[in-house]
Amino acid sequence: MWAVIAVAGGAALMLGLVGGAMTPIGPWYRDLRKPRLQPPNWLFGPAWGLILSLAAWSAVLAWTAAPDAATRTKVLILFGTTAVFHTLWSPLFFRARRPDWALVEVVFLWASLVALVGGLWPISPAAAALVLPYLLWVTFATWLNSAIVRLNRPFA
């Protein structure tokens, strides 16, 4: 059990560290026009920390509730797919400075979260519920991303 907790926690920590490293808040970002509902920059770190911690807890619950190896493989695929799409967004938005490309990518992140919630529900409703804040935050982030694209295009 401790190994599962360590792996899930380590994965969440790595996602948070990589995401933070790929998110420079420099002049380019500060100069973008943003919607009125844009949260302050300081809020994103704690929000992602909480969301990724809940996702790690969800992974532990789902893994321990999985009745067999095939179900555990499904859990890994669902979380792994979400982790890939989670990791891709920040480099597209911040490093490539392409909020328009990030807006296309975030649709895949959102869909992977819907699949994660739906895939976890039969295994562990509690694990699925712990992913809902992540889905809600990405839904809001998608709107923010869309507003930034609308307010600042074209990007080159």
N, C-alpha and C positions, 0 to 999 in steps of 0.2 A: 504493500500500500504506500509506503514512504517513497518508493521509487516512482510510482505513478505521480504522486504529489510533486516530487522534485522535477520530473520531466515536464509536467504541465506548467509548473511555476517557472521553470527555466525557459520554456518556450515563450511564455507570456513576457517575461523579462527581456528576452532577446528581441521580440517584436517591438516592445516599447523602446528599447535602446536604438535599434535600427531606425525605427520611425522618427525618433528624436534627432538622430544623426542626419537623417535625410530631410530635415525640416529647418533650414536656416531662415531665421526671421531677420532678413536684411532689408536694405533700401528698396529693392525690387518689390518685395511683398508689402512693405509699409506703404509704398506709393500706389498700390492697387486701390481702386474704388471698391468699397465693400458695402453690403446691404446694412440697413439699420440694426437688424437682428444679429449681426456678427458678434459672437462673444469676445470678451477681452482675451488677448493672447495667453495670459497666465492661466486661464481656465482649461486650455487644451491638454496640458500635461497631466493634471490631476484627473480630468475626465477620462483620458486614455488609460491612466493607471488603474482606475476603478473598473473600467470596462474590460480591460485585459485580465485583471484579477478575477472578475466574475466569469470570464471565458475559461480561465484555468480551472476554477472550481467546477464549472460545467463539464469540462473534459474529464476531470477526476470522477465526478458522479456518473457520467456516461460510460467511462471505461469500466468502473467497478460494477455497474448495473448490466453491462453487456453479458449475455448468457453464453457466448461462445466466441471462438477466434474470428469467425466471419463477421460477426457484429462489431468486434473490436477493430477489425480492418476497416469497416464502414465508418466507424467513429474517426479513425486516423485520416481517412480520405476526406471526410467532411471538414474536419478542423484544418487539415493540411491545405486544402483548396482555399479556404478562407484566409489562411496565413499568407499564401502566395499573393492573393489579390490585395490583402491588407498592406503587404510590403511594397507593392508596385505603385500605389497611389502617390505617396510623398515624393519619390524621385521624379515622377512625371510632373506634378504640380510645382514643386519647389526647385528641384535641380535642373530639369529641362525647361522650367518656366512656361509650361504648357497646360494651364488650367483647362483648356479645351480637350486635350488628350486625357487629362485626369478625369474629366467629366464622363468620357466614354468608359474609362476603366472602372470608375466607381459603380457603374451599373452592374458590372460583373461581381464586384465586392458585395453589393446589396443582394444580388441573386444568390451568391454563395451563402450569405447569412440566412436568407429565406430557406434555402435547402438545408442548412445546418439545423435551424429550428425544427423544420418538418422532419428531418431525418432522426433527430434526437428524441422527438416526442414519444414515439413508441418504445424507445429504450428507457428513457427517464424523463418524464414531464418536468421534473425539477431542473434537470440539466438544460432542457429546452428553454425554460423560463429564464434561466440565468443569462441566456444569450439575447433576450429581448432588449435590454438596454443598449447593447451593441448595435442591434438592428435599428432601433430608434435613433441613436446618435448618427449612424451612417445615413439614415433617411434625411435627417436634418443637415448633415454635412453635404449631401448630394444637392439639396436646395441651395446651400451656401455656395458651393462650387458653381452651380448653374447661374446664380446671381452674379458672381464674380466674372464669369465668362460674358454674360450679357452686358455688364457694366463696363467691361474693359476691352472687348474685342476690337480689332483682330489681334491675334497672337502670331508671332513669327519666330 
